[in-house]
Amino acid sequence: MTISVLGPQGPFNATSTTTFTESYLSTIDQIGVSTMFGLIGNSYLEGNVGYLKSKGNADRPGGTLRFVFPMSEPGPSLWKAA
């Protein structure tokens, strides 16, 4: 099991306030938690939840949950020492 805390803050602040800069160039400050649980074999469950603070739009929570189930075994590594 892995648990991480994230809290990036964007350094970019546009000097002009047009629709383009508010929609595409402004950054979103966020804080949240990410985790990963190993399940049976190579499968695992991965998820995150966070709070997104936007400068141009409404602030809101967000999250993702993903189940990873590899379809085949990993092949030999190219970086493995001979």
DSSP file (Angstrom, degrees, kcal/mol; ACC not computed):
  #  RESIDUE AA STRUCTURE BP1 BP2  ACC     N-H-->O    O-->H-N    N-H-->O    O-->H-N    TCO  KAPPA ALPHA  PHI   PSI    X-CA   Y-CA   Z-CA
    1    1 A M              0   0    0      0, 0.0     2,-0.4     0, 0.0    36,-0.2   0.000 360.0 360.0 360.0 135.6    0.0    0.0    0.0
    2    2 A T  E     -A   36   0A   0     34,-2.3    34,-2.1     2,-0.0     2,-0.4  -0.988 360.0-173.2-126.0 134.3    1.3    3.4   -0.9
    3    3 A I  E     -A   35   0A   0     -2,-0.4     2,-0.3    32,-0.2    32,-0.2  -0.998   7.5-179.8-128.6 131.2   -0.2    6.8    0.3
    4    4 A S  E     -A   34   0A   0     30,-3.4    30,-2.8    -2,-0.4     2,-0.4  -0.938  18.2-146.0-128.5 150.5    0.9   10.1   -1.1
    5    5 A V  E     -A   33   0A   0     -2,-0.3     2,-0.4    28,-0.2    28,-0.2  -0.962  19.1-167.7-114.3 134.2   -0.1   13.7   -0.3
    6    6 A L  E     +A   32   0A   0     26,-2.4    26,-2.5    -2,-0.4    -2,-0.0  -0.925  20.9 161.2-124.4 149.3    0.0   16.3   -3.1
    7    7 A G        +     0   0    0     -2,-0.4    24,-0.2    24,-0.2     2,-0.1  -0.168  13.0 172.1-160.6  57.1   -0.3   20.0   -3.1
    8    8 A P        -     0   0    0      0, 0.0    22,-2.2     0, 0.0     2,-0.4  -0.447  13.1-161.8 -73.4 145.1    1.0   21.7   -6.2
    9    9 A Q        -     0   0    0     20,-0.2    20,-0.1    -2,-0.1    -2,-0.0  -0.996  20.1-122.5-127.2 130.3    0.5   25.5   -6.7
   10   10 A G        -     0   0    0     -2,-0.4    19,-0.1     1,-0.1    17,-0.1  -0.494  12.3-159.7 -76.5 136.2    0.7   27.1  -10.1
   11   11 A P        +     0   0    0      0, 0.0     2,-0.4     0, 0.0    -1,-0.1   0.617  60.7 101.2 -87.2 -12.9    3.2   29.9  -10.6
   12   12 A F        +     0   0    0     13,-0.1    15,-0.7     2,-0.0     2,-0.4  -0.611  41.6 174.1 -85.1 124.9    1.6   31.4  -13.7
   13   13 A N        -     0   0    0     -2,-0.4     2,-0.2    13,-0.1    13,-0.1  -0.972  25.3-137.6-126.8 115.8   -0.5   34.5  -13.3
   14   14 A A        -     0   0    0     -2,-0.4    12,-0.0     1,-0.1    -2,-0.0  -0.472   2.0-151.8 -72.8 139.8   -1.7   36.2  -16.5
   15   15 A T  S    S+     0   0    0     -2,-0.2     2,-0.3     2,-0.0    -1,-0.1   0.801  82.4  56.3 -81.7 -30.0   -1.5   39.9  -16.6
   16   16 A S  S    S-     0   0    0      2,-0.0     2,-0.7     1,-0.0    -2,-0.1  -0.795  75.4-144.9-101.6 147.4   -4.5   40.3  -19.0
   17   17 A T        +     0   0    0     -2,-0.3     2,-0.2     4,-0.1    -2,-0.0  -0.692  40.6 145.1-113.7  78.8   -7.9   38.8  -18.2
   18   18 A T     >  -     0   0    0     -2,-0.7     4,-2.2     1,-0.1     5,-0.2  -0.619  63.7-105.3-102.9 169.5   -9.4   37.6  -21.4
   19   19 A T  H  > S+     0   0    0     -2,-0.2     4,-2.0     1,-0.2     5,-0.2   0.870 120.3  54.7 -61.4 -36.9  -11.6   34.6  -21.9
   20   20 A F  H  >>S+     0   0    0      2,-0.2     4,-2.9     1,-0.2     5,-0.8   0.940 110.0  43.8 -63.9 -48.4   -8.6   32.7  -23.5
   21   21 A T  I  >>S+     0   0    0      1,-0.2     5,-1.3     3,-0.2     4,-0.7   0.867 114.9  49.5 -68.3 -34.7   -6.3   33.3  -20.6
   22   22 A E  I  <5S+     0   0    0     -4,-2.2    34,-0.2     3,-0.2    -1,-0.2   0.854 119.7  37.4 -70.2 -33.6   -8.9   32.4  -18.0
   23   23 A S  I  <5S+     0   0    0     -4,-2.0    -2,-0.2    -5,-0.2    -3,-0.2   0.861 134.6  13.0 -86.0 -37.6   -9.9   29.2  -19.8
   24   24 A Y  I  <5S+     0   0    0     -4,-2.9    -3,-0.2    -5,-0.2    -2,-0.1   0.722 125.2  42.1-116.9 -27.4   -6.6   27.9  -21.1
   25   25 A L  I  <<S+     0   0    0     -5,-0.8     2,-0.2    -4,-0.7    -3,-0.2   0.628  86.8  92.4-105.0 -14.2   -3.6   29.7  -19.5
   26   26 A S      < -     0   0    0     -5,-1.3     2,-0.2   -13,-0.1   -13,-0.1  -0.562  69.0-132.7 -81.6 147.6   -4.5   30.0  -15.8
   27   27 A T        -     0   0    0    -15,-0.7    28,-0.6    -2,-0.2     2,-0.5  -0.511   8.5-129.3 -95.7 165.2   -3.4   27.2  -13.5
   28   28 A I  E     - B   0  54A   0     -2,-0.2     2,-0.2    26,-0.1    26,-0.2  -0.967  13.8-140.8-117.8 122.8   -5.4   25.4  -10.8
   29   29 A D  E     - B   0  53A   0     24,-2.0    24,-3.5    -2,-0.5     2,-0.3  -0.596  30.2-177.7 -76.6 141.9   -4.1   25.1   -7.3
   30   30 A Q  E     - B   0  52A   0    -22,-2.2     2,-0.3    -2,-0.2    22,-0.2  -0.983  22.5-173.1-144.8 153.4   -4.8   21.7   -5.8
   31   31 A I  E     + B   0  51A   0     20,-1.6    20,-3.0    -2,-0.3     2,-0.3  -0.990  30.8 120.3-142.3 141.1   -4.4   19.7   -2.7
   32   32 A G  E     -AB   6  50A   0    -26,-2.5   -26,-2.4    -2,-0.3     2,-0.4  -0.975  49.0 -95.7-176.3-172.5   -5.2   16.0   -2.2
   33   33 A V  E     -AB   5  49A   0     16,-2.6    16,-2.3    -2,-0.3     2,-0.4  -0.982  23.9-165.4-132.3 140.1   -4.3   12.4   -1.4
   34   34 A S  E     +AB   4  48A   0    -30,-2.8   -30,-3.4    -2,-0.4     2,-0.3  -0.967  11.8 177.5-126.4 143.3   -3.3    9.6   -3.7
   35   35 A T  E     -AB   3  47A   0     12,-3.0    12,-2.5    -2,-0.4     2,-0.3  -0.970  16.2-162.0-144.9 159.2   -3.2    5.9   -2.8
   36   36 A M  E     -AB   2  46A   0    -34,-2.1   -34,-2.3    -2,-0.3     2,-0.5  -0.976   6.8-166.0-144.7 128.0   -2.4    2.5   -4.4
   37   37 A F  E     - B   0  45A   0      8,-3.2     8,-2.8    -2,-0.3     2,-0.3  -0.961  18.5-133.9-116.3 128.3   -3.4   -1.0   -3.0
   38   38 A G  E     - B   0  44A   0     -2,-0.5     6,-0.3     6,-0.2     3,-0.1  -0.642  29.2-178.8 -76.5 134.6   -2.0   -4.2   -4.2
   39   39 A L        -     0   0    0      4,-2.7     2,-0.3    -2,-0.3    -1,-0.1  -0.022  46.7 -27.4-109.2-145.1   -4.6   -6.9   -4.8
   40   40 A I  S >  S-     0   0    0     -2,-0.1     3,-1.7     2,-0.1    -1,-0.2  -0.553 111.5 -30.7 -75.9 132.0   -4.3  -10.5   -6.0
   41   41 A G  T 3  S-     0   0    0     -2,-0.3    -2,-0.1     1,-0.3    28,-0.0  -0.399 127.4 -20.5  65.4-130.3   -1.3  -11.2   -8.3
   42   42 A N  T 3  S+     0   0    0     -2,-0.1    -1,-0.3    28,-0.1     2,-0.1   0.434 109.9 108.0 -91.7  -0.9   -0.2   -8.2  -10.4
   43   43 A S    <   +     0   0    0     -3,-1.7    -4,-2.7    26,-0.1     2,-0.3  -0.452  43.5 172.7 -79.9 151.5   -3.6   -6.4  -10.1
   44   44 A Y  E     -BC  38  68A   0     24,-2.0    24,-2.9    -6,-0.3     2,-0.4  -0.980  29.9-125.9-153.0 162.4   -4.0   -3.3   -8.0
   45   45 A L  E     -BC  37  67A   0     -8,-2.8    -8,-3.2    -2,-0.3     2,-0.4  -0.949  27.0-173.8-114.8 131.9   -6.4   -0.5   -7.1
   46   46 A E  E     +BC  36  66A   0     20,-3.1    20,-3.4    -2,-0.4     2,-0.3  -0.973  10.9 157.4-130.3 138.8   -5.3    3.1   -7.5
   47   47 A G  E     -BC  35  65A   0    -12,-2.5   -12,-3.0    -2,-0.4     2,-0.3  -0.994  17.5-169.1-157.4 161.4   -7.2    6.2   -6.5
   48   48 A N  E     -BC  34  64A   0     16,-2.4    16,-2.3    -2,-0.3     2,-0.3  -0.989   2.2-168.0-150.1 155.0   -6.9    9.9   -5.6
   49   49 A V  E     +BC  33  63A   0    -16,-2.3   -16,-2.6    -2,-0.3     2,-0.3  -0.993  21.1 155.0-142.6 142.0   -9.1   12.6   -4.2
   50   50 A G  E     -BC  32  62A   0     12,-3.0    12,-2.6    -2,-0.3     2,-0.5  -0.961  40.2-111.7-158.8 172.6   -8.5   16.3   -4.1
   51   51 A Y  E     -BC  31  61A   0    -20,-3.0   -20,-1.6    -2,-0.3     2,-0.6  -0.975  27.3-153.5-116.4 126.6   -9.7   19.8   -3.9
   52   52 A L  E     -BC  30  60A   0      8,-3.1     8,-2.0    -2,-0.5     2,-0.7  -0.894   4.1-163.7-106.4 120.1   -9.2   22.1   -7.0
   53   53 A K  E     -B   29   0A   0    -24,-3.5   -24,-2.0    -2,-0.6     2,-0.3  -0.897  13.5-167.8-107.4 108.8   -9.0   25.8   -6.5
   54   54 A S  E     -B   28   0A   0     -2,-0.7   -26,-0.1     3,-0.2     5,-0.1  -0.702  22.2-153.0 -98.9 145.8   -9.5   27.6   -9.8
   55   55 A K  S    S+     0   0    0    -28,-0.6    -1,-0.1    -2,-0.3   -27,-0.1   0.762  97.9  28.5 -84.3 -26.8   -8.9   31.3  -10.4
   56   56 A G  S    S+     0   0    0    -34,-0.2     2,-0.2     2,-0.1    -1,-0.1   0.645 122.6  36.1-109.0 -18.6  -11.4   31.6  -13.3
   57   57 A N  S    S-     0   0    0      1,-0.1    -3,-0.2   -35,-0.1     2,-0.1  -0.593  97.9 -61.9-125.5-175.2  -14.0   29.0  -12.5
   58   58 A A        -     0   0    0     -2,-0.2     2,-0.2    -5,-0.1    -1,-0.1  -0.416  50.3-116.4 -71.4 144.6  -15.8   27.5   -9.4
   59   59 A D        +     0   0    0     -6,-0.1    -6,-0.2    -2,-0.1    -1,-0.1  -0.567  47.2 164.4 -75.1 144.6  -13.7   25.6   -6.8
   60   60 A R  E     -C   52   0A   0     -8,-2.0    -8,-3.1    -2,-0.2     2,-0.2  -0.996  37.6-106.6-159.6 157.6  -14.6   21.9   -6.6
   61   61 A P  E     -C   51   0A   0      0, 0.0     2,-0.3     0, 0.0   -10,-0.2  -0.505  37.3-178.7 -81.8 159.7  -13.6   18.5   -5.4
   62   62 A G  E     +C   50   0A   0    -12,-2.6   -12,-3.0    -2,-0.2     2,-0.3  -0.979   6.2 167.3-152.9 162.6  -12.4   15.9   -7.8
   63   63 A G  E     -C   49   0A   0     -2,-0.3     2,-0.3   -14,-0.2   -14,-0.2  -0.990  18.4-147.3-170.4 167.2  -11.2   12.3   -7.8
   64   64 A T  E     -C   48   0A   0    -16,-2.3   -16,-2.4    -2,-0.3     2,-0.4  -0.995   4.1-168.8-144.1 142.7  -10.3    9.1   -9.7
   65   65 A L  E     +C   47   0A   0     -2,-0.3     2,-0.4   -18,-0.2   -18,-0.2  -0.995  14.9 179.6-133.0 129.3  -10.6    5.4   -8.9
   66   66 A R  E     -C   46   0A   0    -20,-3.4   -20,-3.1    -2,-0.4     2,-0.5  -0.995  19.8-154.5-137.7 133.7   -8.9    2.9  -11.2
   67   67 A F  E     -C   45   0A   0     -2,-0.4     2,-0.5   -22,-0.2   -22,-0.2  -0.936  16.3-160.9-104.6 122.7   -8.6   -0.9  -11.2
   68   68 A V  E     +C   44   0A   0    -24,-2.9   -24,-2.0    -2,-0.5    -2,-0.0  -0.922  16.1 170.2-111.3 122.9   -5.5   -2.2  -13.0
   69   69 A F        -     0   0    0     -2,-0.5   -26,-0.1   -26,-0.2   -28,-0.0  -0.881  27.4-139.4-132.4  98.3   -5.5   -5.8  -14.2
   70   70 A P        -     0   0    0      0, 0.0   -28,-0.1     0, 0.0   -27,-0.1  -0.315   2.8-151.6 -61.3 138.6   -2.5   -6.7  -16.5
   71   71 A M  S    S+     0   0    0      1,-0.1     2,-0.3     2,-0.0     0, 0.0   0.681  76.2  21.1 -85.3 -20.2   -3.5   -9.0  -19.3
   72   72 A S  S    S-     0   0    0      3,-0.0    -1,-0.1     0, 0.0     3,-0.1  -0.953  88.5 -93.2-143.8 162.7   -0.1  -10.6  -19.7
   73   73 A E        -     0   0    0     -2,-0.3     2,-0.1     1,-0.1    -2,-0.0  -0.473  52.8 -97.9 -72.4 146.7    3.1  -11.2  -17.6
   74   74 A P        -     0   0    0      0, 0.0    -1,-0.1     0, 0.0     3,-0.1  -0.411  41.3-126.4 -65.4 142.5    5.8   -8.5  -18.1
   75   75 A G        -     0   0    0      1,-0.2     2,-0.1    -2,-0.1    -3,-0.0  -0.111  43.8 -60.9 -78.4-178.7    8.5   -9.6  -20.5
   76   76 A P        -     0   0    0      0, 0.0     2,-0.2     0, 0.0    -1,-0.2  -0.373  59.9-111.8 -65.7 143.4   12.2   -9.6  -19.8
   77   77 A S    >   -     0   0    0      1,-0.1     3,-0.6    -3,-0.1     0, 0.0  -0.527   9.7-147.0 -78.1 140.3   13.7   -6.3  -19.0
   78   78 A L  T 3  S+     0   0    0     -2,-0.2    -1,-0.1     1,-0.2     0, 0.0   0.723 100.8  52.9 -74.1 -21.4   16.1   -4.6  -21.4
   79   79 A W  T 3  S+     0   0    0      2,-0.1    -1,-0.2     3,-0.0     2,-0.2   0.396  79.5 120.6 -96.2   2.0   18.0   -3.1  -18.5
   80   80 A K  S <  S-     0   0    0     -3,-0.6     2,-0.1     1,-0.1     0, 0.0  -0.459  70.6-112.4 -71.2 135.7   18.5   -6.4  -16.6
   81   81 A A              0   0    0     -2,-0.2    -1,-0.1     1,-0.1    -2,-0.1  -0.444 360.0 360.0 -68.7 138.8   22.2   -7.2  -16.0
   82   82 A A              0   0    0     -2,-0.1    -1,-0.1    -3,-0.0    -2,-0.1   0.459 360.0 360.0 -81.2 360.0   23.3  -10.3  -17.9
